[in-house]
Amino acid sequence: MTTLLQFQPEEWLRIGGLHTAEEIAQQPRLWRALAAGLGADPARIAGFLGDWLSKPGHRVLLTGAGSSAFIGEICADELNMAWPAQIRAVATTSLLTHPEAYLDPRAPTMLVSFARSGNSPESLGAVELVRRMLPGARFLNITCNAAGALARQCAGRDDSLTVLMPDGSCDRGFAMTSSFSCMVLAALAILSADAIGAALARIGQLADLAEASLKKWVAPVAALAARPDQRIVYLGSGPLEALAKEAALKVLELSGGRALALANTALGLRHGPKSAVNADTLVLLFFSNQPSARRYEQDLIDELRRDRIAGGCIAIGPDAADADLGADVPACSDAWLSVLWLLAAQLFSLHKSAALGLTPDNPFPDGTVNRVVQGVTIYD
């Protein structure tokens, strides 16, 4: 009988985790569908962007809330280095409270919104805020839900373009999984300075690696998740710092807050956060594909293992780095490779939730935390 990420589908259904398990496992297929969709009509996106990114005076804000904000953080630095325009990540949760710090009426601005459902009050409020404060602003929506308010409100407007992710990417489970990885890849492909064909080929290559890695990693990751560690620390450098934040958030969400999860950089951990590491702590570090960064990361892993203050230290990354959970990756940036290492973090959170006896598809049955955020009032 076919297993699904270590369990039978019937077992995932029984414990309330079938949606999340399926949505983690389907990502290689969705990435290929994403590449096919972007390649079917590249002129539509190219026509909307025009030469916007080539102008030094222009600004691009990558925005979202929660996991969607981390998408922008993963992509921003790589894209900013590639274009004359200034490209930065700003969470909607910051943009709404302090707009004067991020919006400059003198600078032509494009707001790139990442949204799984497109119904988050912060996502909708940020678009309206920018439209009101910056006449002439443009809006690129990368979303998984054609029926969401974000897509519907921007339909038919000359200043807006909505790029939909493949069918099935609007996760039914509580946590963002396939929606997150699809939107990361879409942003890197759409806003890349490389030719679209090269970007789409890279997505296909990553899909092949992801398919093999899911099979190779699931058993050892499930064993890690079964350990009684009460604290989880994720570490990453450069774009992988944002990946560490997303990985830590997945643990918090799917464990219902029972496992405390922190995120930091390899060099930053020594500046205080290391005090949280004890015998009940599992440290997971994402190795960079850049040898210069990896030297610092290896030093920290060696130090933690030598000091024996953590319950365990696991390295995730390129085979060339001798990672515990690795893959033979091509010469590629950390931003692009982030979606591959993300799979290990998703697998860990799914199995940690199951090991704690929770329902991964809805770890908060009392409604204290919701799939689409509630209780937010948007003020003028």
MARTIDREN-615510 format. One record per residue (C-alpha): residue number from 1; residue in three letters; z, y, x. Coordinates in Angstrom, 3 decimals. Example, Ala and Ser with C-alpha at 12.3 -4.5 7.8 and 13.67 -1.06 7.14 Angstrom:
2
num 1 residuo ala pz 7.800 py -4.500 px 12.300
num 2 residuo ser pz 7.140 py -1.060 px 13.670
end
This chain:
380
num 1 residuo met pz 0.000 py 0.000 px 0.000
num 2 residuo thr pz -0.895 py 3.486 px 1.315
num 3 residuo thr pz 2.027 py 5.598 px 2.484
num 4 residuo leu pz 2.246 py 9.362 px 2.238
num 5 residuo leu pz 4.049 py 10.979 px 5.183
num 6 residuo gln pz 6.252 py 7.916 px 5.782
num 7 residuo phe pz 7.177 py 7.189 px 2.116
num 8 residuo gln pz 5.287 py 5.621 px -0.752
num 9 residuo pro pz 3.965 py 8.232 px -3.220
num 10 residuo glu pz 6.166 py 6.651 px -5.884
num 11 residuo glu pz 9.220 py 7.293 px -3.707
num 12 residuo trp pz 8.295 py 10.956 px -3.223
num 13 residuo leu pz 7.851 py 11.225 px -6.980
num 14 residuo arg pz 11.253 py 9.650 px -7.590
num 15 residuo ile pz 13.088 py 12.060 px -5.300
num 16 residuo gly pz 11.113 py 15.088 px -6.479
num 17 residuo gly pz 8.998 py 15.736 px -3.388
num 18 residuo leu pz 5.525 py 14.490 px -4.257
num 19 residuo his pz 3.900 py 17.929 px -4.575
num 20 residuo thr pz 5.239 py 19.148 px -1.233
num 21 residuo ala pz 4.317 py 15.919 px 0.555
num 22 residuo glu pz 0.786 py 16.005 px -0.838
num 23 residuo glu pz 0.380 py 19.679 px 0.035
num 24 residuo ile pz 1.415 py 19.120 px 3.650
num 25 residuo ala pz -0.869 py 16.098 px 3.991
num 26 residuo gln pz -3.918 py 17.768 px 2.422
num 27 residuo gln pz -4.166 py 20.601 px 4.952
num 28 residuo pro pz -6.895 py 19.158 px 7.215
num 29 residuo arg pz -9.106 py 18.682 px 4.137
num 30 residuo leu pz -8.376 py 22.202 px 2.864
num 31 residuo trp pz -9.114 py 23.745 px 6.254
num 32 residuo arg pz -12.549 py 22.126 px 6.218
num 33 residuo ala pz -13.080 py 23.402 px 2.673
num 34 residuo leu pz -12.020 py 26.881 px 3.819
num 35 residuo ala pz -14.574 py 26.841 px 6.640
num 36 residuo ala pz -17.298 py 25.725 px 4.235
num 37 residuo gly pz -16.383 py 28.455 px 1.762
num 38 residuo leu pz -16.316 py 31.227 px 4.352
num 39 residuo gly pz -19.593 py 30.010 px 5.802
num 40 residuo ala pz -21.341 py 29.947 px 2.416
num 41 residuo asp pz -21.413 py 33.734 px 1.972
num 42 residuo pro pz -20.511 py 35.559 px 5.201
num 43 residuo ala pz -22.544 py 38.604 px 4.165
num 44 residuo arg pz -20.098 py 39.450 px 1.366
num 45 residuo ile pz -17.178 py 39.832 px 3.763
num 46 residuo ala pz -19.254 py 41.454 px 6.514
num 47 residuo gly pz -20.610 py 43.964 px 4.020
num 48 residuo phe pz -17.125 py 44.970 px 2.905
num 49 residuo leu pz -15.719 py 45.291 px 6.426
num 50 residuo gly pz -18.758 py 47.035 px 7.863
num 51 residuo asp pz -17.793 py 48.767 px 11.119
num 52 residuo trp pz -14.243 py 49.537 px 9.953
num 53 residuo leu pz -12.565 py 47.611 px 12.772
num 54 residuo ser pz -14.749 py 49.239 px 15.419
num 55 residuo lys pz -13.375 py 52.760 px 14.845
num 56 residuo pro pz -10.373 py 53.794 px 16.981
num 57 residuo gly pz -8.979 py 56.137 px 14.330
num 58 residuo his pz -8.769 py 53.436 px 11.660
num 59 residuo arg pz -5.667 py 51.436 px 10.772
num 60 residuo val pz -5.268 py 47.944 px 9.330
num 61 residuo leu pz -1.928 py 46.842 px 7.876
num 62 residuo leu pz -1.357 py 43.101 px 7.481
num 63 residuo thr pz 1.222 py 42.680 px 4.750
num 64 residuo gly pz 3.088 py 40.176 px 2.626
num 65 residuo ala pz 6.664 py 39.166 px 1.803
num 66 residuo gly pz 8.639 py 36.250 px 3.210
num 67 residuo ser pz 6.303 py 33.585 px 4.582
num 68 residuo ser pz 3.300 py 35.779 px 3.781
num 69 residuo ala pz 4.693 py 38.472 px 6.087
num 70 residuo phe pz 4.847 py 35.954 px 8.945
num 71 residuo ile pz 1.096 py 35.330 px 8.517
num 72 residuo gly pz 0.459 py 38.928 px 9.496
num 73 residuo glu pz 2.869 py 38.680 px 12.424
num 74 residuo ile pz 1.097 py 35.599 px 13.790
num 75 residuo cys pz -2.319 py 37.276 px 13.634
num 76 residuo ala pz -1.637 py 40.944 px 14.387
num 77 residuo asp pz -1.445 py 41.087 px 18.172
num 78 residuo glu pz -4.517 py 38.946 px 18.781
num 79 residuo leu pz -6.597 py 40.984 px 16.329
num 80 residuo asn pz -5.260 py 44.282 px 17.642
num 81 residuo met pz -6.344 py 43.371 px 21.181
num 82 residuo ala pz -9.845 py 42.539 px 19.950
num 83 residuo trp pz -10.692 py 45.774 px 18.107
num 84 residuo pro pz -10.579 py 49.553 px 18.641
num 85 residuo ala pz -8.849 py 49.976 px 15.258
num 86 residuo gln pz -5.053 py 49.762 px 15.236
num 87 residuo ile pz -3.947 py 46.511 px 13.571
num 88 residuo arg pz -0.286 py 45.866 px 12.852
num 89 residuo ala pz 1.881 py 43.684 px 10.630
num 90 residuo val pz 4.212 py 45.352 px 8.131
num 91 residuo ala pz 6.068 py 43.361 px 5.480
num 92 residuo thr pz 5.783 py 44.652 px 1.923
num 93 residuo thr pz 9.574 py 44.536 px 1.840
num 94 residuo ser pz 9.599 py 47.239 px 4.546
num 95 residuo leu pz 6.554 py 49.131 px 3.320
num 96 residuo leu pz 8.074 py 49.723 px -0.106
num 97 residuo thr pz 11.432 py 50.984 px 1.137
num 98 residuo his pz 10.171 py 53.182 px 4.014
num 99 residuo pro pz 6.510 py 54.052 px 3.319
num 100 residuo glu pz 6.650 py 57.252 px 5.363
num 101 residuo ala pz 7.253 py 55.149 px 8.498
num 102 residuo tyr pz 4.048 py 53.144 px 8.065
num 103 residuo leu pz 1.547 py 55.181 px 6.052
num 104 residuo asp pz -0.312 py 58.081 px 7.654
num 105 residuo pro pz -2.479 py 60.145 px 5.271
num 106 residuo arg pz -4.534 py 61.299 px 8.261
num 107 residuo ala pz -5.612 py 57.768 px 9.227
num 108 residuo pro pz -8.178 py 55.795 px 7.194
num 109 residuo thr pz -6.296 py 52.641 px 6.241
num 110 residuo met pz -7.084 py 49.117 px 5.080
num 111 residuo leu pz -4.315 py 47.043 px 3.507
num 112 residuo val pz -4.719 py 43.278 px 4.004
num 113 residuo ser pz -2.493 py 41.466 px 1.507
num 114 residuo phe pz -1.524 py 37.812 px 1.941
num 115 residuo ala pz -0.385 py 36.253 px -1.327
num 116 residuo arg pz -0.005 py 32.685 px -2.538
num 117 residuo ser pz 0.362 py 33.462 px -6.245
num 118 residuo gly pz -0.622 py 37.124 px -6.207
num 119 residuo asn pz 2.188 py 37.774 px -8.694
num 120 residuo ser pz 4.927 py 38.928 px -6.317
num 121 residuo pro pz 6.216 py 42.353 px -7.437
num 122 residuo glu pz 6.266 py 43.537 px -3.823
num 123 residuo ser pz 2.598 py 42.609 px -3.273
num 124 residuo leu pz 1.500 py 44.454 px -6.381
num 125 residuo gly pz 3.793 py 47.392 px -5.666
num 126 residuo ala pz 2.485 py 47.763 px -2.109
num 127 residuo val pz -1.123 py 47.979 px -3.290
num 128 residuo glu pz -0.273 py 50.617 px -5.866
num 129 residuo leu pz 1.815 py 52.561 px -3.347
num 130 residuo val pz -0.986 py 52.661 px -0.774
num 131 residuo arg pz -3.566 py 53.514 px -3.413
num 132 residuo arg pz -1.404 py 56.421 px -4.588
num 133 residuo met pz -0.384 py 57.758 px -1.164
num 134 residuo leu pz -3.645 py 57.181 px 0.738
num 135 residuo pro pz -6.710 py 58.139 px -1.304
num 136 residuo gly pz -9.736 py 56.358 px 0.117
num 137 residuo ala pz -7.757 py 53.354 px 1.355
num 138 residuo arg pz -9.412 py 49.933 px 1.241
num 139 residuo phe pz -7.891 py 46.630 px 0.171
num 140 residuo leu pz -8.616 py 43.100 px 1.402
num 141 residuo asn pz -6.748 py 40.419 px -0.541
num 142 residuo ile pz -6.425 py 36.937 px 0.951
num 143 residuo thr pz -4.895 py 34.888 px -1.843
num 144 residuo cys pz -4.725 py 31.383 px -3.292
num 145 residuo asn pz -4.725 py 32.257 px -6.980
num 146 residuo ala pz -7.797 py 33.600 px -8.759
num 147 residuo ala pz -5.709 py 34.130 px -11.898
num 148 residuo gly pz -2.975 py 36.071 px -10.087
num 149 residuo ala pz -2.326 py 39.717 px -10.892
num 150 residuo leu pz -3.393 py 40.827 px -7.403
num 151 residuo ala pz -6.856 py 39.304 px -7.747
num 152 residuo arg pz -7.276 py 40.474 px -11.347
num 153 residuo gln pz -6.194 py 44.070 px -10.718
num 154 residuo cys pz -8.597 py 44.452 px -7.798
num 155 residuo ala pz -11.582 py 42.799 px -9.505
num 156 residuo gly pz -14.641 py 45.022 px -9.842
num 157 residuo arg pz -13.316 py 47.792 px -7.595
num 158 residuo asp pz -15.531 py 49.108 px -4.796
num 159 residuo asp pz -12.484 py 49.680 px -2.577
num 160 residuo ser pz -11.294 py 46.053 px -2.812
num 161 residuo leu pz -12.375 py 42.570 px -1.813
num 162 residuo thr pz -10.578 py 39.346 px -2.741
num 163 residuo val pz -11.124 py 36.237 px -0.631
num 164 residuo leu pz -9.867 py 33.111 px -2.389
num 165 residuo met pz -8.491 py 30.127 px -0.547
num 166 residuo pro pz -9.732 py 26.603 px -1.464
num 167 residuo asp pz -8.725 py 24.897 px -4.684
num 168 residuo gly pz -5.369 py 23.196 px -4.235
num 169 residuo ser pz -4.034 py 25.757 px -1.755
num 170 residuo cys pz -1.822 py 27.474 px -4.354
num 171 residuo asp pz 1.074 py 25.102 px -3.700
num 172 residuo arg pz 2.821 py 23.572 px -6.687
num 173 residuo gly pz 5.911 py 22.940 px -4.571
num 174 residuo phe pz 8.553 py 25.574 px -3.923
num 175 residuo ala pz 7.737 py 26.182 px -0.259
num 176 residuo met pz 4.518 py 27.659 px 1.082
num 177 residuo thr pz 2.720 py 24.950 px 3.071
num 178 residuo ser pz -1.058 py 24.625 px 2.667
num 179 residuo ser pz -1.242 py 28.185 px 1.331
num 180 residuo phe pz 0.311 py 29.492 px 4.550
num 181 residuo ser pz -1.973 py 27.657 px 6.974
num 182 residuo cys pz -5.130 py 28.432 px 4.984
num 183 residuo met pz -4.349 py 32.152 px 4.915
num 184 residuo val pz -3.603 py 32.225 px 8.670
num 185 residuo leu pz -6.953 py 30.616 px 9.433
num 186 residuo ala pz -8.781 py 32.827 px 6.933
num 187 residuo ala pz -7.360 py 36.005 px 8.471
num 188 residuo leu pz -8.220 py 34.953 px 12.016
num 189 residuo ala pz -11.763 py 33.963 px 10.992
num 190 residuo ile pz -12.497 py 36.979 px 8.785
num 191 residuo leu pz -11.079 py 39.592 px 11.159
num 192 residuo ser pz -12.087 py 37.910 px 14.411
num 193 residuo ala pz -14.284 py 39.729 px 16.915
num 194 residuo asp pz -16.042 py 36.418 px 17.548
num 195 residuo ala pz -19.129 py 35.386 px 15.634
num 196 residuo ile pz -18.228 py 33.794 px 12.310
num 197 residuo gly pz -19.901 py 30.538 px 13.340
num 198 residuo ala pz -17.593 py 30.148 px 16.335
num 199 residuo ala pz -14.524 py 30.837 px 14.195
num 200 residuo leu pz -15.549 py 28.281 px 11.585
num 201 residuo ala pz -16.230 py 25.673 px 14.259
num 202 residuo arg pz -12.731 py 26.259 px 15.591
num 203 residuo ile pz -11.264 py 25.638 px 12.129
num 204 residuo gly pz -13.103 py 22.306 px 11.990
num 205 residuo gln pz -11.781 py 21.355 px 15.405
num 206 residuo leu pz -8.222 py 22.187 px 14.350
num 207 residuo ala pz -8.635 py 20.139 px 11.170
num 208 residuo asp pz -9.551 py 17.086 px 13.246
num 209 residuo leu pz -6.521 py 17.620 px 15.499
num 210 residuo ala pz -4.266 py 18.119 px 12.471
num 211 residuo glu pz -5.405 py 14.886 px 10.874
num 212 residuo ala pz -4.572 py 12.899 px 14.008
num 213 residuo ser pz -1.308 py 14.758 px 14.647
num 214 residuo leu pz 0.082 py 14.197 px 11.160
num 215 residuo lys pz -0.290 py 10.449 px 11.652
num 216 residuo lys pz 1.223 py 10.539 px 15.142
num 217 residuo trp pz 4.146 py 12.862 px 14.417
num 218 residuo val pz 5.426 py 11.789 px 11.010
num 219 residuo ala pz 7.625 py 8.863 px 12.140
num 220 residuo pro pz 9.382 py 10.639 px 15.045
num 221 residuo val pz 9.822 py 13.822 px 12.991
num 222 residuo ala pz 11.314 py 11.881 px 10.073
num 223 residuo ala pz 13.777 py 10.327 px 12.525
num 224 residuo leu pz 14.734 py 13.792 px 13.814
num 225 residuo ala pz 15.289 py 15.039 px 10.271
num 226 residuo ala pz 17.583 py 12.093 px 9.518
num 227 residuo arg pz 20.018 py 13.252 px 12.226
num 228 residuo pro pz 23.182 py 15.001 px 10.940
num 229 residuo asp pz 22.432 py 18.302 px 12.738
num 230 residuo gln pz 23.900 py 21.223 px 10.789
num 231 residuo arg pz 22.134 py 23.963 px 12.758
num 232 residuo ile pz 18.427 py 24.196 px 13.567
num 233 residuo val pz 17.091 py 26.685 px 16.119
num 234 residuo tyr pz 13.339 py 27.305 px 16.417
num 235 residuo leu pz 11.956 py 29.174 px 19.420
num 236 residuo gly pz 8.503 py 30.581 px 20.130
num 237 residuo ser pz 6.901 py 33.270 px 22.274
num 238 residuo gly pz 4.197 py 35.774 px 21.365
num 239 residuo pro pz 2.538 py 34.805 px 18.071
num 240 residuo leu pz 4.695 py 31.671 px 18.024
num 241 residuo glu pz 7.806 py 33.795 px 17.478
num 242 residuo ala pz 6.545 py 34.430 px 13.944
num 243 residuo leu pz 5.838 py 30.708 px 13.627
num 244 residuo ala pz 9.466 py 30.065 px 14.611
num 245 residuo lys pz 10.554 py 32.405 px 11.810
num 246 residuo glu pz 8.403 py 30.524 px 9.305
num 247 residuo ala pz 9.696 py 27.159 px 10.548
num 248 residuo ala pz 13.309 py 28.313 px 10.231
num 249 residuo leu pz 12.654 py 29.647 px 6.737
num 250 residuo lys pz 11.202 py 26.271 px 5.709
num 251 residuo val pz 14.428 py 24.559 px 6.794
num 252 residuo leu pz 16.555 py 27.049 px 4.865
num 253 residuo glu pz 14.397 py 26.722 px 1.746
num 254 residuo leu pz 13.966 py 22.977 px 1.599
num 255 residuo ser pz 17.556 py 22.223 px 2.612
num 256 residuo gly pz 18.816 py 24.553 px -0.091
num 257 residuo gly pz 20.635 py 26.489 px 2.635
num 258 residuo arg pz 22.693 py 23.478 px 3.700
num 259 residuo ala pz 21.151 py 23.485 px 7.173
num 260 residuo leu pz 21.548 py 26.825 px 8.924
num 261 residuo ala pz 18.292 py 27.754 px 10.659
num 262 residuo leu pz 17.690 py 30.511 px 13.209
num 263 residuo ala pz 14.578 py 31.751 px 15.016
num 264 residuo asn pz 14.179 py 33.547 px 18.329
num 265 residuo thr pz 12.121 py 33.665 px 21.511
num 266 residuo ala pz 12.678 py 31.517 px 24.570
num 267 residuo leu pz 13.811 py 34.512 px 26.611
num 268 residuo gly pz 15.674 py 36.118 px 23.710
num 269 residuo leu pz 17.974 py 33.150 px 23.068
num 270 residuo arg pz 20.103 py 33.921 px 26.117
num 271 residuo his pz 20.844 py 37.428 px 24.840
num 272 residuo gly pz 23.566 py 36.385 px 22.417
num 273 residuo pro pz 21.963 py 33.903 px 19.986
num 274 residuo lys pz 22.654 py 31.059 px 22.428
num 275 residuo ser pz 26.279 py 31.307 px 21.285
num 276 residuo ala pz 25.227 py 29.602 px 18.021
num 277 residuo val pz 24.080 py 26.475 px 19.875
num 278 residuo asn pz 26.591 py 23.630 px 19.829
num 279 residuo ala pz 26.698 py 19.844 px 19.603
num 280 residuo asp pz 25.594 py 20.000 px 15.950
num 281 residuo thr pz 22.449 py 21.992 px 16.837
num 282 residuo leu pz 18.875 py 20.774 px 17.178
num 283 residuo val pz 16.668 py 23.143 px 19.193
num 284 residuo leu pz 12.906 py 22.941 px 18.633
num 285 residuo leu pz 10.693 py 25.022 px 20.903
num 286 residuo phe pz 6.991 py 25.729 px 20.359
num 287 residuo phe pz 5.282 py 25.641 px 23.751
num 288 residuo ser pz 2.635 py 28.291 px 24.338
num 289 residuo asn pz -0.859 py 27.297 px 25.387
num 290 residuo gln pz -0.635 py 30.062 px 28.010
num 291 residuo pro pz 0.698 py 28.669 px 31.326
num 292 residuo ser pz 2.346 py 31.995 px 32.251
num 293 residuo ala pz 4.452 py 31.995 px 29.073
num 294 residuo arg pz 5.166 py 28.300 px 29.339
num 295 residuo arg pz 7.016 py 28.727 px 32.632
num 296 residuo tyr pz 9.695 py 30.770 px 30.863
num 297 residuo glu pz 9.852 py 28.292 px 27.991
num 298 residuo gln pz 10.181 py 25.308 px 30.310
num 299 residuo asp pz 13.009 py 27.044 px 32.163
num 300 residuo leu pz 14.962 py 27.410 px 28.928
num 301 residuo ile pz 14.397 py 23.824 px 27.799
num 302 residuo asp pz 15.514 py 22.614 px 31.240
num 303 residuo glu pz 18.603 py 24.829 px 31.054
num 304 residuo leu pz 19.630 py 23.618 px 27.597
num 305 residuo arg pz 19.169 py 19.989 px 28.570
num 306 residuo arg pz 21.079 py 20.509 px 31.802
num 307 residuo asp pz 23.978 py 22.294 px 30.083
num 308 residuo arg pz 24.112 py 19.684 px 27.288
num 309 residuo ile pz 25.393 py 22.213 px 24.781
num 310 residuo ala pz 22.839 py 21.292 px 22.108
num 311 residuo gly pz 22.741 py 18.084 px 20.144
num 312 residuo gly pz 19.059 py 17.796 px 20.999
num 313 residuo cys pz 16.110 py 19.758 px 22.440
num 314 residuo ile pz 12.558 py 19.020 px 21.318
num 315 residuo ala pz 9.376 py 20.645 px 22.629
num 316 residuo ile pz 6.322 py 20.923 px 20.363
num 317 residuo gly pz 2.985 py 21.924 px 21.858
num 318 residuo pro pz 0.060 py 21.060 px 24.116
num 319 residuo asp pz -0.012 py 17.692 px 25.858
num 320 residuo ala pz -0.577 py 19.643 px 29.072
num 321 residuo ala pz 2.976 py 20.964 px 28.713
num 322 residuo asp pz 4.407 py 17.441 px 28.425
num 323 residuo ala pz 5.679 py 18.202 px 24.920
num 324 residuo asp pz 7.754 py 15.695 px 22.959
num 325 residuo leu pz 5.475 py 16.255 px 19.967
num 326 residuo gly pz 2.106 py 17.143 px 21.418
num 327 residuo ala pz -1.639 py 17.274 px 20.978
num 328 residuo asp pz -4.564 py 17.495 px 23.376
num 329 residuo val pz -5.716 py 20.987 px 22.440
num 330 residuo pro pz -8.703 py 22.991 px 23.676
num 331 residuo ala pz -8.562 py 26.352 px 25.421
num 332 residuo cys pz -7.431 py 28.365 px 22.429
num 333 residuo ser pz -5.034 py 31.193 px 21.617
num 334 residuo asp pz -1.513 py 30.600 px 20.348
num 335 residuo ala pz -2.353 py 32.364 px 17.082
num 336 residuo trp pz -5.066 py 29.830 px 16.278
num 337 residuo leu pz -2.947 py 26.876 px 17.417
num 338 residuo ser pz 0.053 py 28.011 px 15.347
num 339 residuo val pz -1.210 py 26.120 px 12.280
num 340 residuo leu pz -1.216 py 22.866 px 14.243
num 341 residuo trp pz 2.400 py 23.179 px 15.422
num 342 residuo leu pz 3.312 py 24.347 px 11.908
num 343 residuo leu pz 2.654 py 20.827 px 10.641
num 344 residuo ala pz 5.548 py 19.429 px 12.688
num 345 residuo ala pz 7.885 py 22.064 px 11.244
num 346 residuo gln pz 6.742 py 21.334 px 7.693
num 347 residuo leu pz 7.232 py 17.602 px 8.179
num 348 residuo phe pz 10.729 py 18.215 px 9.536
num 349 residuo ser pz 11.786 py 20.397 px 6.600
num 350 residuo leu pz 10.371 py 17.964 px 4.038
num 351 residuo his pz 12.235 py 15.001 px 5.524
num 352 residuo lys pz 15.422 py 17.031 px 6.088
num 353 residuo ser pz 15.404 py 17.885 px 2.390
num 354 residuo ala pz 14.967 py 14.223 px 1.487
num 355 residuo ala pz 17.688 py 13.151 px 3.933
num 356 residuo leu pz 20.107 py 15.582 px 2.263
num 357 residuo gly pz 19.373 py 14.054 px -1.139
num 358 residuo leu pz 17.632 py 17.182 px -2.453
num 359 residuo thr pz 14.402 py 17.604 px -4.420
num 360 residuo pro pz 11.907 py 19.186 px -1.976
num 361 residuo asp pz 9.590 py 20.417 px -4.746
num 362 residuo asn pz 12.455 py 22.446 px -6.209
num 363 residuo pro pz 15.499 py 22.643 px -3.920
num 364 residuo phe pz 17.103 py 25.283 px -6.187
num 365 residuo pro pz 17.187 py 23.714 px -9.677
num 366 residuo asp pz 19.800 py 26.306 px -10.715
num 367 residuo gly pz 17.175 py 29.051 px -10.275
num 368 residuo thr pz 19.152 py 31.108 px -7.742
num 369 residuo val pz 16.027 py 31.252 px -5.553
num 370 residuo asn pz 12.564 py 31.122 px -7.098
num 371 residuo arg pz 9.055 py 30.088 px -6.088
num 372 residuo val pz 7.778 py 33.565 px -7.083
num 373 residuo val pz 10.470 py 36.126 px -6.366
num 374 residuo gln pz 12.244 py 37.593 px -9.367
num 375 residuo gly pz 14.636 py 40.453 px -10.023
num 376 residuo val pz 12.758 py 43.115 px -8.028
num 377 residuo thr pz 12.398 py 46.586 px -9.520
num 378 residuo ile pz 9.595 py 48.692 px -8.005
num 379 residuo tyr pz 10.509 py 52.398 px -7.857
num 380 residuo asp pz 8.260 py 55.420 px -7.511
end
